[in-house]
Amino acid sequence: MRGAGVPYRLTVLGTGYLGATHAACMAELGFEVLGLDVDPDKIARLQRGESPIWEPGLETLLRKHVGSGRLRFTTSYEEAAAFGDVHFVCVGTPQKQGEFAADVSFLDQVVDSLAPHLDRGCLVVGKSTVPVGTAQRLAARLRELAGDHVELAWNPEFLREGFAVDDTLHPDRIVLGVTSPKAEMILREVYAPLGDVPIVVTDFPTAELVKSAANAFLATKISFINAMAEVCEATQADVKLLSKALSYDERIGGRFLNPGLGFGGGCLPKDIRAFMARADELGADQALSFLREVDAINMRRRARMVDLARDMVGGSFRNRVVGVLGAAFKPNSDDIRDSPALDVAVKIGQEGGAVTVYDPVALDNARKTQPTLGYAQSALDACRDADVVLLLTEWQEFVDLSPHALGEVVAVRNIVDGRNALDAPTWREAGWIYRALGRPQ
């Protein structure tokens, strides 16, 4: 195994959102990197420097380091085992069908496929979000299949979609779950090019819980302000002003205190549900019972958005044209997993509305999963002849829309701002009836 001045060679097992980003960024830090995936089509694209996802800055790094030869891709576990000194496991842990629990079978498949080929000392590093206790089980499985010369560490990721490259190259902290000084030393050397970043060294359970706890706290903060939006709607108060007033309290702060349609994506919803499921298995379910209401508040915002839109078109979507701005779960991403925007669009379509959707980058993904909806190539085309316009993803393109230009193409100047992203007085002055979650009519 390399070290002591000789750079480690790294593999990244799994080349989805996390893996592709980690591989490209580790190459940017100067390492030789080999990425692995079982999907040959994805590997062929990556080997051409093409990103499998839309993530700002990622394709630039891929093209740069594939071109330099520092970054390569393969489908062979045998090749990965022979190449790597440190193996980063970056596969997904989706929600199980019909359950809250996480499906860790992809992790098991990676360990079972890689371990038989590990014939020399190396470190396997888990980065996936997992139920607490997973690392200890996988460590035992590695020893069983590969022997004592292979060690496991757990190094959770804290990436924000839309900022993943920057978060990898400029992290706010690094968590190392290790069981030996050697594993800690290796990971400190790997991350040394990042400079002076706070490093927290923990045991396996704490490392696993850090990511789950961080996501649970974030989800709770988002749902808290959306719960206040429900109260504001009942009292004709303004949740935007309420949020602004709360943000000046240093104990609370204003980050992620933005009222609106709630959270979605491939991480936050499924991770808090998996956290609840694991707590139930451990007999600690009461400690996380509040997360059920956090989840429920989040889902109620979607239903409330449909209600507001329905009210604006006279109580029924039948024979009504609805323009939808946004399909991705958040701006600067093409991720539509558990997207509140797409969920609202589908529900309105199911109630008989003629829905047309526009999103700057997520249209192809949306069209594949929801082919019954209509799609347009611009915001104006999506809203043409609309009886109501819904802003569901706060892309800057939508925030910058001219209310006068949009007003020229719609049938009726009705808009529901699902993200509280627009300037209400400006739109009202342009003749729009403006509604938003948690704000006075």
C-alpha positions as CSV (number, residue, x, y, z in Angstrom):
1,M,0.0,0.0,0.0
2,R,1.3,3.4,-0.9
3,G,1.7,6.3,1.5
4,A,4.7,8.1,3.1
5,G,5.1,10.5,0.2
6,V,3.7,8.2,-2.5
7,P,0.2,9.2,-3.4
8,Y,-2.6,6.7,-2.8
9,R,-4.5,5.4,-5.8
10,L,-8.2,5.8,-5.3
11,T,-11.3,4.0,-6.6
12,V,-14.8,5.2,-6.4
13,L,-17.4,2.4,-6.4
14,G,-20.7,3.8,-7.8
15,T,-20.8,6.7,-10.2
16,G,-24.2,8.4,-9.5
17,Y,-24.6,11.9,-8.0
18,L,-22.2,11.3,-5.1
19,G,-19.7,9.0,-6.8
20,A,-19.2,10.9,-10.0
21,T,-18.6,14.1,-8.1
22,H,-16.2,12.5,-5.6
23,A,-14.2,10.8,-8.4
24,A,-13.8,14.0,-10.4
25,C,-12.9,16.1,-7.3
26,M,-10.4,13.6,-6.0
27,A,-8.7,13.7,-9.4
28,E,-8.7,17.5,-9.1
29,L,-6.9,17.1,-5.8
30,G,-4.1,15.3,-7.7
31,F,-4.9,11.6,-7.2
32,E,-5.2,8.9,-9.8
33,V,-8.8,7.7,-9.7
34,L,-10.6,4.8,-11.1
35,G,-14.4,4.9,-11.0
36,L,-16.5,1.8,-11.2
37,D,-20.2,1.2,-12.1
38,V,-22.1,-1.9,-13.2
39,D,-23.9,0.1,-15.9
40,P,-21.7,-0.1,-19.1
41,D,-23.6,2.7,-20.8
42,K,-22.9,5.1,-17.9
43,I,-19.3,4.1,-17.9
44,A,-19.0,4.7,-21.6
45,R,-20.4,8.2,-21.1
46,L,-18.1,9.0,-18.2
47,Q,-15.1,7.7,-20.1
48,R,-16.0,10.4,-22.7
49,G,-16.1,13.0,-20.0
50,E,-19.9,13.3,-20.0
51,S,-21.6,13.8,-16.7
52,P,-24.5,11.4,-15.8
53,I,-26.2,14.3,-13.9
54,W,-26.6,18.0,-14.3
55,E,-24.4,19.5,-11.6
56,P,-22.6,22.8,-12.1
57,G,-18.9,22.4,-12.7
58,L,-18.9,18.6,-12.7
59,E,-18.6,18.0,-16.4
60,T,-15.8,20.5,-16.7
61,L,-13.8,18.5,-14.1
62,L,-14.7,15.1,-15.7
63,R,-13.5,16.3,-19.2
64,K,-10.3,17.8,-17.7
65,H,-9.2,14.7,-15.8
66,V,-10.4,12.0,-18.2
67,G,-8.4,14.0,-20.8
68,S,-5.3,14.0,-18.6
69,G,-5.6,10.3,-17.9
70,R,-5.8,10.9,-14.2
71,L,-9.4,9.7,-14.1
72,R,-10.6,6.5,-15.7
73,F,-13.7,4.3,-15.4
74,T,-14.4,0.6,-15.5
75,T,-17.0,-2.1,-14.9
76,S,-14.5,-4.6,-13.5
77,Y,-14.2,-5.2,-9.7
78,E,-11.0,-7.2,-10.3
79,E,-9.4,-4.1,-12.0
80,A,-10.6,-1.8,-9.2
81,A,-9.2,-4.1,-6.5
82,A,-5.8,-4.3,-8.3
83,F,-5.7,-0.6,-8.8
84,G,-6.8,1.0,-5.6
85,D,-5.3,1.6,-2.2
86,V,-8.4,3.4,-0.9
87,H,-11.8,2.3,-2.1
88,F,-14.6,4.8,-1.6
89,V,-18.1,3.2,-1.7
90,C,-20.6,5.7,-3.0
91,V,-23.7,3.7,-3.9
92,G,-27.3,4.7,-3.2
93,T,-29.4,3.6,-0.2
94,P,-33.0,4.2,-1.5
95,Q,-36.2,3.8,0.5
96,K,-37.5,0.3,0.4
97,Q,-40.7,-0.2,-1.6
98,G,-43.7,0.1,0.8
99,E,-41.5,0.8,3.8
100,F,-39.7,3.6,5.6
101,A,-36.4,1.6,5.9
102,A,-33.4,2.1,3.7
103,D,-32.4,-0.5,1.2
104,V,-28.7,-1.2,1.7
105,S,-28.5,-4.1,-0.8
106,F,-26.4,-2.1,-3.2
107,L,-23.8,-1.7,-0.4
108,D,-23.8,-5.4,0.2
109,Q,-23.4,-6.1,-3.5
110,V,-20.3,-3.8,-3.7
111,V,-18.7,-5.4,-0.6
112,D,-19.5,-9.0,-1.8
113,S,-18.2,-8.2,-5.3
114,L,-15.0,-6.3,-4.3
115,A,-13.8,-8.2,-1.3
116,P,-12.8,-11.5,-3.0
117,H,-10.3,-9.6,-5.2
118,L,-8.6,-7.7,-2.3
119,D,-5.4,-9.6,-2.0
120,R,-3.3,-6.8,-0.4
121,G,-3.6,-4.2,2.4
122,C,-6.1,-1.5,1.6
123,L,-8.8,0.7,3.1
124,V,-12.5,0.5,2.1
125,V,-14.3,3.8,2.9
126,G,-18.1,4.0,3.1
127,K,-19.6,7.4,2.1
128,S,-23.2,6.4,1.6
129,T,-26.0,7.4,4.1
130,V,-26.8,4.3,6.1
131,P,-28.8,3.1,9.1
132,V,-26.6,3.1,12.2
133,G,-25.0,-0.3,12.7
134,T,-24.4,-0.9,8.9
135,A,-20.7,-0.1,9.1
136,Q,-20.0,-2.6,11.8
137,R,-21.8,-5.3,9.9
138,L,-20.0,-4.5,6.6
139,A,-16.6,-4.5,8.5
140,A,-17.3,-8.0,9.7
141,R,-18.3,-9.1,6.2
142,L,-15.1,-7.6,4.7
143,R,-12.9,-9.5,7.2
144,E,-14.8,-12.7,6.4
145,L,-14.4,-12.4,2.6
146,A,-11.0,-10.7,2.4
147,G,-9.1,-11.2,5.6
148,D,-7.6,-8.9,8.2
149,H,-5.4,-6.9,5.7
150,V,-8.5,-5.0,4.7
151,E,-10.0,-2.4,6.9
152,L,-13.2,-0.3,6.8
153,A,-13.8,3.3,7.6
154,W,-16.9,5.5,7.4
155,N,-16.7,9.0,6.0
156,P,-20.2,10.4,5.4
157,E,-20.9,13.0,2.7
158,F,-22.5,16.3,3.2
159,L,-23.1,17.5,-0.4
160,R,-25.8,19.9,-1.5
161,E,-27.2,19.3,-5.0
162,G,-26.3,22.2,-7.1
163,F,-23.2,22.9,-5.0
164,A,-21.7,19.4,-4.9
165,V,-18.3,20.2,-6.5
166,D,-17.8,23.2,-4.2
167,D,-18.9,21.3,-1.2
168,T,-16.4,18.5,-2.0
169,L,-13.4,20.8,-2.6
170,H,-14.3,23.2,0.2
171,P,-16.1,21.2,2.9
172,D,-17.1,22.7,6.2
173,R,-16.1,19.6,8.0
174,I,-14.8,16.1,7.5
175,V,-16.0,13.2,9.7
176,L,-13.9,10.1,9.9
177,G,-15.4,7.0,11.5
178,V,-12.4,4.7,12.1
179,T,-11.3,1.8,14.3
180,S,-7.5,2.3,14.1
181,P,-4.9,5.0,14.0
182,K,-3.7,3.7,10.6
183,A,-7.1,4.3,9.0
184,E,-7.3,7.8,10.4
185,M,-3.8,8.5,9.1
186,I,-4.6,7.3,5.6
187,L,-7.8,9.4,5.4
188,R,-6.0,12.5,6.8
189,E,-3.4,12.1,4.0
190,V,-6.1,11.7,1.4
191,Y,-7.9,14.9,2.5
192,A,-4.7,16.9,3.2
193,P,-4.8,18.7,-0.2
194,L,-8.1,20.3,1.0
195,G,-6.1,22.4,3.5
196,D,-7.2,23.5,7.0
197,V,-10.6,21.8,7.3
198,P,-12.1,20.8,10.7
199,I,-11.8,17.0,11.1
200,V,-13.9,15.1,13.6
201,V,-12.7,11.6,14.4
202,T,-15.4,9.2,15.7
203,D,-16.4,5.6,16.1
204,F,-18.6,3.9,13.4
205,P,-22.1,4.6,15.0
206,T,-21.4,8.3,15.6
207,A,-20.1,8.8,12.0
208,E,-23.3,7.1,10.7
209,L,-25.5,9.2,12.9
210,V,-23.9,12.5,11.9
211,K,-25.5,12.5,8.5
212,S,-28.9,11.2,9.7
213,A,-29.0,13.8,12.5
214,A,-27.9,16.7,10.2
215,N,-30.7,15.8,7.7
216,A,-33.3,15.4,10.5
217,F,-32.4,18.8,11.9
218,L,-32.5,20.5,8.4
219,A,-35.9,18.8,7.6
220,T,-37.2,19.9,11.0
221,K,-36.2,23.6,10.4
222,I,-37.8,23.6,7.0
223,S,-41.0,22.0,8.2
224,F,-41.1,24.4,11.2
225,I,-41.4,27.5,9.1
226,N,-44.0,25.7,6.9
227,A,-46.0,24.8,10.0
228,M,-45.9,28.5,10.8
229,A,-47.2,29.2,7.3
230,E,-50.2,27.0,8.0
231,V,-50.9,29.2,11.1
232,C,-50.3,32.3,9.1
233,E,-52.9,31.2,6.5
234,A,-55.4,30.7,9.3
235,T,-54.7,34.2,10.8
236,Q,-54.0,36.2,7.7
237,A,-50.5,36.8,9.0
238,D,-47.5,37.0,6.6
239,V,-45.0,34.1,7.0
240,K,-42.3,35.9,5.0
241,L,-42.2,38.7,7.5
242,L,-42.4,36.2,10.3
243,S,-39.4,34.4,8.9
244,K,-37.5,37.6,8.5
245,A,-38.1,38.6,12.1
246,L,-37.0,35.1,13.4
247,S,-33.9,35.2,11.3
248,Y,-32.4,38.1,13.3
249,D,-32.3,35.8,16.4
250,E,-28.8,34.4,16.4
251,R,-30.1,31.2,18.1
252,I,-32.3,30.6,15.1
253,G,-30.7,32.2,12.0
254,G,-32.3,32.6,8.6
255,R,-30.8,29.7,6.6
256,F,-33.4,27.2,5.5
257,L,-36.1,29.2,7.1
258,N,-37.7,29.9,3.7
259,P,-41.4,29.1,3.7
260,G,-42.8,27.3,0.6
261,L,-43.5,24.0,-1.0
262,G,-41.2,22.1,1.2
263,F,-38.3,19.7,0.7
264,G,-37.8,16.8,-1.7
265,G,-35.0,15.1,-3.6
266,G,-33.2,11.8,-3.3
267,C,-31.9,12.4,0.2
268,L,-33.9,14.3,2.8
269,P,-37.3,12.6,2.6
270,K,-36.0,9.0,2.4
271,D,-33.2,9.7,5.0
272,I,-35.5,11.0,7.7
273,R,-37.8,8.0,7.1
274,A,-34.9,5.6,7.3
275,F,-33.8,7.3,10.5
276,M,-37.3,6.7,12.0
277,A,-37.3,3.1,10.9
278,R,-33.9,2.4,12.4
279,A,-34.8,4.1,15.7
280,D,-37.9,1.8,15.8
281,E,-35.7,-1.3,15.3
282,L,-33.5,-0.1,18.1
283,G,-36.4,0.5,20.5
284,A,-35.8,4.3,20.4
285,D,-38.8,5.2,18.3
286,Q,-40.2,7.7,20.7
287,A,-37.0,9.8,20.4
288,L,-37.7,10.5,16.7
289,S,-41.5,10.5,16.8
290,F,-41.5,14.2,16.0
291,L,-40.1,13.4,12.5
292,R,-43.4,11.8,11.5
293,E,-45.0,15.3,11.9
294,V,-42.0,16.9,10.1
295,D,-42.7,14.6,7.2
296,A,-46.5,15.2,7.4
297,I,-46.1,19.0,7.4
298,N,-43.9,18.7,4.3
299,M,-46.4,16.6,2.4
300,R,-49.3,18.9,3.5
301,R,-47.7,21.8,1.7
302,R,-48.0,20.0,-1.6
303,A,-51.7,19.4,-1.0
304,R,-52.2,23.1,0.0
305,M,-50.5,24.2,-3.2
306,V,-53.1,22.2,-5.2
307,D,-55.9,23.7,-3.1
308,L,-54.7,27.3,-3.8
309,A,-54.5,26.7,-7.5
310,R,-57.9,25.0,-7.6
311,D,-59.5,28.0,-5.8
312,M,-58.0,30.4,-8.3
313,V,-59.6,28.7,-11.2
314,G,-63.1,28.5,-9.7
315,G,-63.0,25.3,-7.7
316,S,-62.2,22.7,-10.4
317,F,-59.4,22.0,-12.8
318,R,-61.7,20.6,-15.5
319,N,-61.2,22.4,-18.8
320,R,-58.5,24.6,-17.1
321,V,-55.0,25.3,-18.5
322,V,-52.3,25.3,-15.9
323,G,-48.7,26.5,-16.6
324,V,-46.1,25.0,-14.3
325,L,-42.7,26.6,-13.8
326,G,-40.3,24.0,-12.4
327,A,-39.9,20.2,-12.3
328,A,-36.7,19.7,-10.4
329,F,-36.9,19.4,-6.6
330,K,-34.7,22.5,-6.3
331,P,-32.9,24.9,-8.6
332,N,-29.5,24.1,-10.0
333,S,-30.3,20.4,-10.3
334,D,-32.0,18.1,-12.7
335,D,-33.0,15.7,-9.9
336,I,-36.8,15.0,-9.9
337,R,-36.7,12.3,-7.2
338,D,-39.6,13.1,-4.8
339,S,-39.9,16.5,-6.4
340,P,-42.7,18.6,-4.8
341,A,-43.0,20.5,-8.1
342,L,-43.6,17.4,-10.2
343,D,-45.9,15.9,-7.5
344,V,-48.1,19.0,-7.6
345,A,-48.2,19.0,-11.4
346,V,-49.2,15.3,-11.5
347,K,-52.0,15.8,-8.9
348,I,-53.5,18.6,-10.9
349,G,-53.3,16.6,-14.0
350,Q,-55.1,13.7,-12.3
351,E,-57.9,16.2,-11.4
352,G,-58.4,17.1,-15.0
353,G,-56.2,20.1,-15.5
354,A,-54.3,20.5,-18.8
355,V,-50.8,20.9,-17.3
356,T,-47.8,22.1,-19.2
357,V,-44.4,22.1,-17.5
358,Y,-41.1,23.9,-18.1
359,D,-37.8,23.5,-16.3
360,P,-34.4,24.7,-17.5
361,V,-32.6,21.4,-17.1
362,A,-35.0,18.7,-15.7
363,L,-37.4,18.3,-18.6
364,D,-35.9,15.1,-20.0
365,N,-36.0,13.4,-16.6
366,A,-39.6,14.6,-15.9
367,R,-40.8,13.5,-19.3
368,K,-39.4,10.0,-18.7
369,T,-41.2,9.5,-15.4
370,Q,-44.4,11.5,-16.1
371,P,-45.1,11.2,-19.8
372,T,-48.8,12.2,-19.5
373,L,-48.0,15.8,-18.6
374,G,-47.4,18.4,-21.3
375,Y,-43.9,20.0,-21.6
376,A,-42.7,23.2,-23.2
377,Q,-39.2,24.5,-24.1
378,S,-39.7,27.9,-22.4
379,A,-41.5,29.6,-19.6
380,L,-43.7,31.6,-21.9
381,D,-44.7,28.5,-23.9
382,A,-45.6,26.6,-20.8
383,C,-47.9,29.4,-19.6
384,R,-49.5,30.2,-23.0
385,D,-53.3,30.5,-22.5
386,A,-53.0,29.4,-18.9
387,D,-55.8,30.1,-16.4
388,V,-53.3,29.9,-13.6
389,V,-49.5,29.9,-13.4
390,L,-47.7,28.0,-10.6
391,L,-44.1,28.7,-9.7
392,L,-42.9,25.5,-8.1
393,T,-39.1,25.5,-8.4
394,E,-37.3,28.8,-7.6
395,W,-34.9,28.9,-10.6
396,Q,-33.5,32.4,-11.0
397,E,-34.9,32.4,-14.6
398,F,-38.4,32.4,-13.1
399,V,-37.6,35.0,-10.4
400,D,-36.4,37.3,-13.2
401,L,-39.5,36.8,-15.4
402,S,-41.2,40.0,-16.5
403,P,-44.8,39.9,-15.1
404,H,-45.8,42.1,-18.1
405,A,-44.3,39.7,-20.7
406,L,-45.8,36.7,-19.0
407,G,-49.1,38.5,-18.7
408,E,-49.3,38.9,-22.5
409,V,-49.4,35.1,-23.1
410,V,-51.7,33.8,-20.3
411,A,-55.5,33.7,-20.5
412,V,-55.9,35.0,-16.9
413,R,-53.3,36.7,-14.8
414,N,-53.5,34.3,-11.9
415,I,-50.2,33.1,-10.2
416,V,-49.5,31.0,-7.2
417,D,-45.9,31.4,-5.9
418,G,-45.1,28.0,-4.3
419,R,-41.6,29.2,-3.2
420,N,-42.3,32.7,-2.0
421,A,-39.7,33.8,-4.5
422,L,-41.4,36.6,-6.4
423,D,-41.9,40.2,-5.4
424,A,-45.7,40.3,-4.7
425,P,-46.2,44.1,-5.1
426,T,-44.5,44.1,-8.5
427,W,-46.7,41.3,-9.8
428,R,-49.9,42.8,-8.4
429,E,-49.1,46.1,-9.9
430,A,-48.8,44.4,-13.3
431,G,-52.4,43.2,-12.9
432,W,-51.8,39.7,-11.5
433,I,-53.8,38.1,-8.8
434,Y,-50.9,36.8,-6.6
435,R,-51.2,34.1,-4.0
436,A,-48.5,32.3,-2.0
437,L,-48.2,29.8,0.7
438,G,-48.5,31.3,4.1
439,R,-49.2,34.9,3.0
440,P,-52.3,37.1,3.1
441,Q,-54.5,37.1,0.0
